[in-house]
Amino acid sequence: LESVEPQPMQKDRAEILRALIVANNGKMLAIDARHKMRMDKATFSRLLATMKEVLEVRPLHSDKRKMLLIIK
């Protein structure tokens, strides 16, 4: 697999996303983060792909359809 390198704009958005999750005690629903950052699904998905070493993405234990973002 090829490694995904973040673009300059993604680096800024990654810092914003990380700060947003840290402000929410290190855990946040992916859909809430996406709405707060006003991003579409595809762009947000690409951003998460570049943040694999910083974020962990897990299904929410009460509703497996929702994804939970956790700071590593």
NORCORHU-V258205 format. One record per backbone hydrogen bond with DSSP energy under -1.0 kcal/mol. CO is the residue of the C=O (numbers start at 1). NH is the residue of the N-H. Records with the same first field share a line. If there is no record, write none. Layout:
CO=NH ; NH
This chain:
7=11
8=12
9=13
10=14
11=15
12=16
13=17
14=18
15=19
16=20
17=21
18=22
19=23
21=26
22=25
24=27
26=71
28=69
29=33
30=34
31=35
32=36
33=37
34=39
40=44
41=45
42=46
43=47
44=48
45=49
46=50
51=54 ; 55
54=72
56=70
58=68
63=66
66=60
67=30
68=58
69=28
70=56
